[in-house]
């Protein structure tokens, strides 16, 4: 009985992972090729879909980061440095009006902004997990 439960769980896990990754790829392709409209009638849907994709991307990315990069501090530091570079880059470009928002690229700019915000969350959580959390919490993670 336990083997069928585990195999059914594995099948469902693969289905969910496939759907999540497909959704990320479809949104990314449509956004980066300018296929997503930024008109007022569709913006609520695009905002919802974009948020869902960004959350999905970060959960998938963080799971992969933890699964494959734990114990590899050089690569972890590179990932964190790339993320740390993106935050001031996005904010500086925006401040100096170098990020031009149009109907065609609204989804991309919004997506980049959300990734930047969640990047900060990721870095702060890693700081907490590695340096501030009680040992029992850090080990349970």
N, C-alpha and C positions, 0 to 999 in steps of 0.2 A: 504493500500500500504506500509506503513512504517513497519508494522509487517512482511510482506513477505521479505522486504529488510533486516530487522534485522535477521530474521531466515536464510535467504540465506547467510548473512555475518557470522553468527554463524557456519553454516555448512562448509563454506570455511575456516574459522579460525581453526576449528577442523581438517579438512583435512590437512592444512598446518602444524599445530602443530604435527600431527601424522607422516607426512613425515619427518619433521625435527628430531623428537625424534628417529624415526626408523633409519634414516641415521646415527645419532650419535651412536646408539647402534650397528649397523652393522659394522661401521668403528672401533669402540672400540673393539668389539669381534674379528674381523679379525686381528687387530693390536696386541692385547694382546695375541692372540693364535699363533702368528707368521705366519699367513696366507698371509700377505701382503709382496710381494717381494720388495727387495731393489735394484734390478738390474737396471742398467742405462736406460734400455728401458722403464721401468714403473715408474721411480722416478718422472717425471714431473706430471704424473697423480696422483700419491700418494701425492705429495706436494700440488697440487691443492685441492684434496679431503680432505686432512688433514687440510689445512687452512680453508676450508669451514666448516668442522666439528668443529674446535676450535672456529671460529667466532660464529657458531650456538650455541655451548655449552655456550659460554659466554653471548650471548644475552638472551638465555633461563634462564641461571643461574641468570643473573642480574635482569631480569623481575621477577623471583620467589623471589629473595632476596628483591627487592623493594615492591612487592605485599604482601608477607607474613611476612617479618621481620621488616618492618618499625614500629617503636614504641616498638621494643624489643631490647633495647641496649645491654643487656647481650649476647644474641645470635648473634647479629650483631658483637659485639666485638670478640666473639669466632671465627666467620667466618673470620674476618679480621686477627686475630692472626694466624689462620691456614694458610691463604694465605701468611701472612708475614713470617711465618716459612718456607714455601716451597721455596721462592725466594733464601735466602742464602743457603738452603739445596741443591738445584739444582746446583747453581753456585759453591759451595764448593766441592761437589762430582765431578763435571766436572773438576774443577781446579786440584784436586788431582787424576785425571784419574780413578775415581771409576765408571764412567758412560762409559761402553764399548759399542761402536756402532758397530753393525754387520749388515749384510743384513737382518737378521731375526728380529732384534729389532729396526731397523732404524725408522720405523713409530712410535713406542712407544716413543723413545727418542725425536724425532722431535715434537711429540704431547705434551710431557711433557715440552719441552723447550718453545713451543708456549703458552701453558697454563701459564707458569711462566711469560712470557713477558706480556701477557694480564692481569695477576693478578696484576702486577705493575700498568698497566693502570687503572684497577678497583680501586685500593687503592688510586691512585692520584685523580681520578674523585670523589670518595667519600670524600676525604679531601677537594677538591674544593667545592663540592656541600654543604657540611655541615658547612664549616668554612670560606670559602673565597668568595663564590658567593654572589652577591647582594641578598637581601631578596626576591625580586620579582622572580629571577631566581630559587632560592632554593624552593620556594613555588610552582612555575609552574611545577617543576619536579615532 
